[in-house]
Amino acid sequence: MGSNGNSWADQWGSQNDVGYEDDGGKGKSSGKKMEKVTAAASASFDKAKAAAAVGADKAKSAAVVGAKKVKSGTSLGFKWIKDKCQKGNSTK
């Protein structure tokens, strides 16, 4: 390559062409777009968080009801076993 050819910067463009330096105000509109995207994402996150809270409440309620049923069933089971054992001992 001689000195007559284009330089690397001439062939590939300057740094301003790819946005490495000041973009002359283009970043302001990009920033507004980012604010809109962030606001939309935040709103979606809030909706998801609310739905998850409702789901968690339902799961907690179901767990409490299930635990009460297990406790009641266990208690009835022990009483049944106790009654059977006492009947068996009283007949002997």
N, C-alpha and C positions, 0 to 999 in steps of 0.2 A: 504494500500500500504506500502510495506516495503522499505527498503533502497536498495533492490536488483533490483527494477524496473527501467525503464528508466525515466529520468527526462523529464520535459515538453519540454525543449529545444531539447532534443534528439528525442522526438516523432514528434515534429512539425517543426524542422529545426531551424537554427540560423537566425539572422536578415540578414546576408549576402545572404542567400538563397532567400529571398524575395525582396532584393534590397534596404534595408534601409541604408546601408553603401556603401562605395566605391565599384563600380561594376567592377573594373579592366579594364576600358577602354570601356566597353559596351555602356556607355552613349554617347561616341563620335559618333558612327554610328547612334545612335538614334537621336542625335542632327542634323546630316546631313539629315536624313530622314525628320525631322521636318522642316528644312530649305527648302527642296524641296516642302513639302506640303504647307508651308507658301507662297512660290513663286508662286505655282500653284493657290492657293486661291487668291493671290493678282492679278494675271493676269486675273482670272475669274471676280473678282470684278471690275477691270478696264474696261473689256468688257461690263459688266452689266451697269456700270456707263455711258459709252459712249452711249449705247443703250437707257438708260433712258434720257440722254440729248437730243438725237434725238427725242425721243417721246415727251419730254417736249416742244421742239421747234415746233413740229407739232401741239401739243395741243394749244400752245400759238397762233400760226398762225390761227388755226381754231376759237379760241375765238375772235380774233381781227376781222376776217371776219364776224363772227356771230354778233358781237357788231355793226359793220357798217351796216349790214342788218337790225338789229332792229332799229337803229337810223334812217335809211332812211325810213323804213316802218312807223315808228311813225310820222316822219315829213310829209310824204304823207297822213297819216291818219288825222292829224290835218288840213292840207290844204283842204282835202276833206270835213271835217266837217265845216270848216270856209266857204268854197264855198257854201255848202248847207244852212247854216244859213243866209248868205248874200242874196242868191237867194230867200229864204223864206221871208225875211224882205223886199226885194225890190218889191215883188208882192203885198204886203198888202197895 
